[in-house]
Amino acid sequence: MNVHTNPENTHELRILEQIEQDPDATQADLAARLGVAIGTINWYVKRLVSKGHVKVTRLQRRRLRYLITPEGIAEKSRLAVEYVQVSMGMYRTIRQVARDLLAEARAAGFHQVAVAGDGDLVDVCRLTCIEQSVPIALENGDGNLPVLRVSGASVKLEMPDIKT
């Protein structure tokens, strides 16, 4: 299954989740929690209101309450399912890429690798090494081991330059 999501869907899901947790949150509160600008929150809230996913009621002169409509609840569920599908698809893809790269390292005569990078995909690569019974070197000080390098959402195999 090849499922893609766009950042707008991710933002909408996160905003709907926050509104569900705290309907009295201000746009400034939402912006701070989600790490985005207030103007971004304002744009998304207006969009969610226009789609019928959120209803706004005035509590006081300058205070609003955001309520998720039944349509909004259904949309939040749809977006959550899409997010999980995309995440699992990415997980499976990275695992297969890591398996293929480990097979390439083995074919070149290596039985141990180093793993470099940051983030969750590094953990996926490490788990794949364990699954494939490929020991992971804690260091590659002499540069004689292949390195599974994670950068963003990609994994590459860097083979050592072995001088004979």
C-alpha positions in Angstrom: 0.0 0.0 0.0 1.4 3.4 -1.0 -0.2 6.0 1.2 0.9 9.6 1.4 -0.3 12.3 3.8 0.3 16.0 3.5 1.4 18.3 6.2 -2.0 20.1 6.3 -3.7 16.9 7.4 -1.1 16.4 10.1 -1.6 19.9 11.4 -5.4 19.5 11.3 -5.1 16.3 13.3 -2.9 17.8 15.9 -5.2 20.9 16.3 -8.3 18.7 16.6 -6.5 16.6 19.2 -5.6 19.7 21.2 -9.1 21.2 20.9 -10.6 17.9 22.1 -8.3 17.9 25.1 -8.9 21.6 26.0 -11.9 23.3 24.2 -11.1 26.5 26.1 -7.5 26.8 24.9 -6.7 30.1 23.1 -5.1 30.2 19.7 -1.9 31.3 21.5 -2.1 28.2 23.8 -2.6 26.0 20.7 0.3 27.7 18.9 2.6 27.2 21.9 1.7 23.5 22.4 2.2 22.7 18.7 5.2 24.9 18.1 3.8 26.9 15.3 2.8 30.6 14.8 -0.5 32.0 16.1 -1.3 33.0 12.5 -0.9 29.4 11.4 -3.3 28.2 14.1 -5.8 31.0 13.1 -5.7 29.9 9.5 -6.2 26.2 10.4 -9.0 27.0 12.9 -10.9 29.1 10.2 -10.4 26.2 7.8 -11.7 23.6 10.3 -14.7 25.9 11.0 -15.5 26.4 7.3 -15.4 22.6 6.8 -17.8 22.2 9.7 -15.4 20.2 11.8 -15.2 22.8 14.6 -17.8 25.1 16.1 -16.8 28.3 17.9 -18.8 29.8 20.7 -18.1 33.0 22.6 -17.7 32.6 26.3 -16.9 36.2 27.1 -16.2 39.3 25.1 -12.7 38.1 24.1 -12.9 34.4 25.1 -13.8 31.6 22.7 -14.5 27.9 23.1 -13.8 25.5 20.3 -16.0 22.4 20.0 -15.4 19.5 17.7 -18.6 18.7 15.7 -19.6 15.1 14.9 -18.2 15.7 11.5 -15.0 16.8 13.1 -14.8 13.7 15.2 -15.2 11.6 12.1 -12.5 13.6 10.3 -10.1 13.3 13.3 -10.6 9.6 13.2 -10.0 9.5 9.5 -6.8 11.6 9.8 -5.6 9.4 12.7 -6.0 6.3 10.7 -4.2 7.9 7.7 -1.4 9.0 10.0 -0.9 5.4 11.3 -1.1 4.0 7.8 1.6 6.4 6.6 3.8 5.8 9.6 3.6 2.0 9.3 4.2 2.3 5.6 7.3 4.3 6.2 8.4 1.9 8.9 8.1 -1.1 6.6 9.9 0.7 3.8 12.8 1.7 6.0 13.1 -1.8 7.3 13.2 -3.2 3.8 15.8 -0.7 2.7 17.9 -1.5 5.8 17.6 -5.3 5.0 18.7 -4.7 1.4 21.7 -2.6 2.6 22.7 -5.2 5.2 22.6 -7.8 2.4 24.8 -5.6 0.3 27.3 -5.3 3.2 27.3 -9.0 3.7 27.8 -9.7 0.0 30.9 -7.4 0.3 32.3 -9.6 3.1 31.3 -7.6 6.1 29.6 -9.1 9.1 29.3 -6.1 11.3 28.1 -2.5 10.7 28.0 0.9 12.4 24.8 2.8 12.5 24.9 6.6 12.4 22.3 9.4 12.6 19.6 10.6 14.9 15.9 10.0 15.3 13.5 7.1 15.3 14.7 5.7 12.0 18.1 5.0 13.6 16.2 2.8 16.0 14.5 1.0 13.1 17.9 0.3 11.5 19.3 -1.0 14.8 16.3 -3.3 15.3 16.7 -4.5 11.7 20.4 -5.3 12.4 19.4 -7.3 15.4 16.7 -9.1 13.4 19.2 -9.9 10.7 21.8 -11.1 13.3 24.3 -8.3 12.2 26.3 -7.0 15.1 26.4 -3.3 15.5 29.7 -1.6 16.3 29.6 1.0 19.0 32.3 2.9 17.1 33.9 2.9 13.7 37.1 4.6 14.7 39.3 3.1 12.1 36.7 3.4 9.4 36.9 -0.2 8.4 33.2 -1.0 8.7 30.3 -0.1 6.5 28.0 2.5 8.0 24.2 2.6 7.8 23.7 6.4 7.7 20.3 7.8 8.5 19.7 11.3 7.2 16.2 12.7 7.5 13.9 10.0 6.0 16.6 8.1 4.0 19.1 5.4 4.8 22.3 4.9 2.9 25.1 2.4 3.1 28.6 3.9 3.2 31.2 1.4 2.4 34.7 1.8 3.8 37.7 2.7 1.6 39.9 -0.4 2.1 43.4 0.1 0.9 45.3 -3.1 -0.1 
